[in-house]
Amino acid sequence: MNRPVVLILGPHRAAMSGVSTHLNLLMESSLGDDYELAHFQVGSEGRHEGAIARLLRLLLSPFALAAAIVFRHAAIVHINTSLNRRAYWRDIAYLLVAKALGARVVYQVHGGALPRRFFAGRPALTRFLHWSLALPDLLVVLARCELEAYREFLPGREVVMLPNGIDCRPFSLLPVVACPEDVPLQLVYIGRLAREKGLYEALQGVRLAHELGVDARLVVAGGGPEEGRLKRYAHALGIATRVTFTGPVFGADKLRLFEGAHAMLLPSYSEGLPYALLESMAAGVPVIATPVGAIPDVMSDGIHGLVVPPRDGKAIAEALAVLSGDRERISWMSRACRRRIRAAFSIDRLADEFAARYAALCGGTVMAGATHAALPLAGHRETPRAPVPAKVAGRKD
């Protein structure tokens, strides 16, 4: 019997973005055993086009989706979007086309504003948002705070929380992090170089930590619009020799970067569920992060790293001083991080959950136990283990 066809909408699969990572992991997972997964490219990521080409794409792309649904007999259209102005107005056309042609629609929101705040102060647009978000057959969010906000905004509609998942196997080969007293604190950031990622505050934190007597070095891996300005800012702060910009890293290069790191910096102003957080913790690298988006659902302060307020370089410096002053703590945090990701954020778990949801939409039965209610939350605190001696650095967790 033919497998049901699922069109998964999102950016180019080679684009450097969290949604691209999400697409690739889903399409290469066990979900493909039961469903024929096909990628339908939307958005500007991964494209090189001028203004006219972009306008033509925006006008013609919904018709291309309609053709794909009809000719491939697609049962489900899985839209990956974000609640920001650009993505919302672009993707509503795909939503309307899919519904008009009778496809079931999974509408997965990867961060952005909460619905009550999206068109705040504009009642007519807020009513339109309510109407449009009620159209999908299933609305998927990543974070606990989003789940509560969407359920309050759309009472009676099915909204579920399905956090991202990763392939933990490559990261499990890395040793538990050990940080001897006589070496600099090695920090890493991996992701897009944009202001909202809190990178200016990260640089301030490195400088202020130096003034507190903390020898910290930061590797910034990624590309984006702020790269040149960040380099100039590091120079102006007098920490250019302490900060290295490597450009984007993938595969074995990313693993090597994690292997040499003692902590990850992720001081974002807003997030959905960043893959950098999941990968860092899977590699056993504790995280200094802000409590935004789904981050509090994944990590607990003092167990998997340290939580700092957004836009606060001084708090980052103080967190670095805490880690630098208790190097053995980094090792048991490393172990806690790996246990947390293996238990609740694997791609196998996510594939099973989407398979169950797809089956329900196609008229099947949701598999027993395939519900997110059983997913342990970060608020369920683990009991810290005794500090692990530094000599275990060569052992595998």
Residue, then its C-alpha position, 0 to 999 in steps of 0.5 A: m500500500n502506498r504511503p501517505v504523502v506529506l509535503i513539508l514546507g520550509p527553507h532550502r535544506a542547505a540554508m543555515s537556520g534552525v528550521s532547515t535543521h528541523l526539516n533535515l532531521l525529520m526527513e531523514s528520520s524514521l518518519g519516512d518509514d510510514y510516510e512519503l516526505a517531500h520538501f516544498q521550499v518557501g522563504s528567501e533563505g538559501r536563495h540568491e534573487g533580486a527584488i523582481a525574482r522575489l516578487l514573482r516567487l511570492l506570487l507564483s509559489p502558492f500556485a506551485l504548492a497547489a500543483a504539488i498537492v494535486f499531482r502528488h495527492a498530498a494528504i498532509v501539508h506541514i507548514n513550518t512558520s514563525l509568528n512574525r510579520r514576514a513569515y505570517w503573511r507569506d505562509i497564510a497563502y499556503l495555509l489557504v491553498a492547502k485547506a481549499l484543496g482538502a489537505r490536512v494542515v499541520y501548522q508548526v510555529h517556530g517562535g516569534a511573538l505570542p498571539r495576543r501580542f502579535f497585533a496588539g492594539r489592532p482589534a480587527l487584525t487580532r480577529f483575523l489572526h484568530w480566524s487564520l490560526a483556527l484553520p489548521d487541523l493541528l497547531v504545533v508549538l515548541a515551548r510551554c509558555e507558547l502552549e499556554a498562550y495559544r490555548e488561551f487564544l484559541p480555546g477548543r482548538e487542538v494545540v500541542m507542544l512537540p519540542n525539537g529533537i536531535d540525533c544524539r549519537p554523534f555527540s555521545l562519542l565526546p568525552v565528559v567536559a573537564c576544566p582544570e584550574d590552570v586553563p582558560l575558560q573556553l566558551v563557544y557560541i554557534g548560530r546566526l550572528a544577529r543582534e537579537k542573539g545577545l552577542y554584544e552582551a556576550l562580548q561585554g560579559v567576556r570583558l567584564a569577566h576579565e576585570l573580575g580575574v576570569d581568563a575566558r576565551l570565546v569562539v563565535a561560530g556562524g555567519g550573519p549581518e552583525e559579523g563585521r560590527l561584532k568584530r569591531y566591537a570586540h576590538a573596541l572592548g580590548i578583547a579582540t585577542r580573546v575572541t575568535f570568529t570562525g564562520p559557520v561550522f558543520g559536522a566534524d568541525k562542530l563536534r571538535l568545537f564542542e569537544g574543546a568547549h567548557a560552556m556555551l553562551l546563548p544570551s538571546y533576547s527571544e527564541g523558539l527552541p534553539y538547536a544550538l542549545l540541544e546540541s550543546m547539551a547533548a555534547g555535554v557542554p553546559v549552557i549560559a542562557t536566557p530564560v526565553g522561549a522553550i529554553p526553561d523547558v529544557m535546562s534548569d538553572g544550576i543543573h544544566g548550566l546557568v540562567v541569566p537575564p536578557r541584555d545583561g553583560k554583567a550577569i554573564a560575567e558573574a556566571l562566568a566567574v561562578l563556573s571559573g571558581d568551581r571547575e568540578r561543577i562543570s563536569w557534573m553539569s556536563r553529565a546532567c546535560r547529556r542525560r537530559i537530552r537523551a531522555a527527552f529531546s531525541i529525533d526518535r521521540l519527535a519522529d514517533e510523535f509526528a507519526a502518531r499525529y499524522a496517523a490521526l489526521c489521516g484517519g488512523t489511531v494515535m499510538a498509545g503513549a505517543t503524547h507529549a504529556a509524559l515529556p519531563l520538564a526542566g522544572h522537574r529538577e534533577t538531584p545534582r551528583a557529587p562533583v566528578p574529579a577532573k581525571v575523568a576527562g577521557r571517559k565517555d558518559 
